[in-house]
Amino acid sequence: MPLTTASSRQIQTESAYFHPQPTAPTPFEKAIGKFPSDPDFKECNSDATCKVSWALAIYQSSNVHIVGAGLYSWFFDNYNQDCIEKRTCQKRILWIDDATSGLYMYNLFTVGVEEMFSMPGGKAVLAKDNVMLADKKPFPSILATVVKVSAFQPTAESM
């Protein structure tokens, strides 16, 4: 559902600890399509780190401000935490579609994910390129600012 003129302060979420068993969209297959922008995870093929619930998806939205977002994926495969430092617990956690404009996000923190945010066409900002405290658990990746002023044009500025 499109969102116009919204503000959020300090959102925080963690992916389901049991992932990837079962992989998304299980157990909600019958609900896929109830909302027009529901992900179907077809692009994931057999990649289990891709078939994991997302923390946030922003579709066809404008004038959205998010100040502080902690999006975390702590485990992969039977509650194993070896993936945190390698940022391989989960492929993507935040989706921003091409139709979104006027998105302003400040202080995005991710843990355990490969792509800090993702967009159609394979465009993504990688967590490994934005590492802070590389030797300190939980090995966070941090972006000071994510700005998507117009449709089809994302930018990211690292701290």
N, C-alpha and C positions, 0 to 999 in steps of 0.2 A: 504494500500500500504506500503510495507517495506521501511524503511528509514535507510540510512547508512551515518554516519558521518555528524551530524548536531549539531548546537548550538543555544540556545535561551536564551535571557536575559530578565528577568522580564516579564513573561506572566501573564495575569490577565483575569479572566472571571467570569461571574455570570450566574447562571441558569435562564432560562426564568421566569419572575416574575409571570406569569399566572399558572405555574404548580401547581397541577397536572391536571388541566382541560384545555385541554385534556391531557391524559396520552400519553407518548411516545409509539410507534413511530408516533402517529397521529400528524399532517396531512400528514406524509410522508410514509405511508405504501407501496405505489406503487413504491417508490424509494429503499426500502430495498432490498439488494442483488446487487445493482448496483456496489457497492464496496465490494470486498470479505470479509472484516472484519466488515461490518456494524452490530451493535448489533440489535437483534430482541426482546430483553426484555422478552423472553419466560420464563426464570428462575425466573422472578418476580412474576408469578402467579397473585394474586389480590393485591399485595403490591403497593399502589400508590406512596410511597416514593422511590420505586425502579424504577418505570416507569417514570423516569425524565431524561432529556438530560444530557449527561456527558460533562464535561469541556474539557477533554483530554483523548484520547485512543491511546496507543502505541502498535503496532502490528509488529511482525517479524522484529524488528529494532535493529541496533547495532551502538555503538559508538555515543550515543546521550548524550549531556550535556545541562542541564537546570539549570540556575542560577537565582533563585527567581521565585516562582509561587504562586499566590494568587488565589485560586479557591473557589468561594463563592456561597452559596445558602441562600438567605435572607428571603424567604417567603414559606409558604405552605398553600394551601387551602384558596383562596380569600384574598391573600396578608397579611395573619396573620403571625406575627413574633414571636409567642410564642415558636416556634420550634428552634430558634437560640441557646438559652442557653442550651437546652436539646440535641442539635445536632441531631435533628430528621427531619429537613426540607427535607433531601434527603439521601437515603441509600448510594449511591456511586457516585463519581465525577471524579475519575481518574482510568483508567483501564490499566493494564500492562499485556500482554499475556506471556505465558511460553516460547515462542520462542525468546523473546527479550533478548539481552545480551549487556553488555557494556553501561548500562544506569547509568548516574550520575546526580542526582538532588540535589540541595542545596537550603535550605530555602523554604520548602513547607508550606504554610499557608492555612488552610481551615476554613471556618465558616459555621455552620449549617448542616454539613454532619456527617453521622455515620461512614463511612469508608473513611479514608484519601486517601488510594489507595487500589485497589482490584485486585485480580488475580484469574485465574481459580481454581476450586476446593474449593471455599469458603475461600481462603486465603486472609487476609486483615489486614491492620494496622488501628486500631480504633482511632477515634478522641478523645474519652474520656480518652484514655491512654496517650495522649500527650497534655494536656490542659496547656495553659499559660494564665496568667491573668484571672483566673477563675471568679473573681468578677467584671471584666471590660468588658462592652459591646464593641465589638461584640463577646466576648468569643472565641477568636481564639484557634485553635489547631495548633501546630507548630512542624515540624520535621526539624532538622538541616541538615540531610543527608539521602538520599535514594540511595542505591547503589545496582544494579543488575548486577553483574559481568558476570555471565554465565547463560545460559538458566536453568530454573527450580530452581533458588536459589536466592530469594530476601533477603535483610537485611534492617533494618531501625535502625537508631540511633537517639534517641531523644535528644533535647537540655537539 
